[in-house]
Amino acid sequence: MSGLQDIGILAMGTRLRVLSEQMMTTVKAFYDDYGLDFEPRWFPLFQLVERQPGLHVAALAAEIGMSHTAIHALAKPLAEAGLISLTPAPDDARARQVRLTREGEVLFDRLRPAWAALDRALHRALPDGGVAEVLATLDRLDQVIKDVAIPRGLREALSRETVAGALRIVPYDPANPQHKRSFAALNIEWLQRYFSVEPVDWQMFDDPVATIVAPGGEIVLAEIDGVVVGCGALIKRSDEIFELAKMAVSAVYQGKGIGAKIVDVLVASARARGLAKLHLVSSTKLPQAVPLYRKLGFVDTDLPLHAVYKRSDITLALDLHPNSPPM
């Protein structure tokens, strides 16, 4: 479990599942020790049916907070064991009312002492209000997970304003292995979605320093809270020709202006190098890409840089003349 603890809050779902499985195993062993033929996972449905006999399956699903499919999966073995009955509802023949059978009522009463012992054991394990504290935490998690807190938090975390405030454009650091991995992963994500990763791509991903940085190019990364969410590069084709390339933004953060910010930084770098033009290659099979580049000021050119990639069929150029407007 220490490994999950080190991961932190993002492992919460896994930790809860592991704890649930451990508790189910412990309780099942307890039942078996006393000859109680009952599965711990049946408990919530069994309890609710005893307390509110005749509820429809849909109502049970709403009460427990589970899907209809999950309720049917719980009800099936209980019915097969002869512990509950499912009968057509008088007001709707398609609906099923659920009740304990006589055998179910007998087993329920046999289980009462076991549940009392488990309740006492949990209170002893969690003294001084510990049980109430755990239940309150579960109530809070219930609201956070299935209600509005996480969706609302995600909307806020991914808003353009939040992203803009947290965004940092940093240079590629060869000493940071995550930079190399993220540079490759972000590009492979879109390449595999629309095309395929070509040998020339793999060469750059395997050694970005030797193939891009050392020959005179550069790579920049977009980070949010220290996590790489985007990247881009200037690739030197000759002393006068540089290609704006390997532009990628995580699918999670697309549409937040990150790509435009990366382009701004690389265009500024190209201008600082004294370049007259900045080139890029693209594909007309990407309906959003080429119009975006043209909106940023790139125009068609006859220079066949796109021949480097099988997927590309167009080369564009941006005028970096001092009199041209900044991006």
Order of alpha helices (4+ residues) and beta strands (2+ residues): alpha-alpha-alpha-beta-alpha-alpha-beta-beta-alpha-alpha-alpha-alpha-beta-alpha-alpha-beta-beta-beta-alpha-beta-alpha-beta-beta
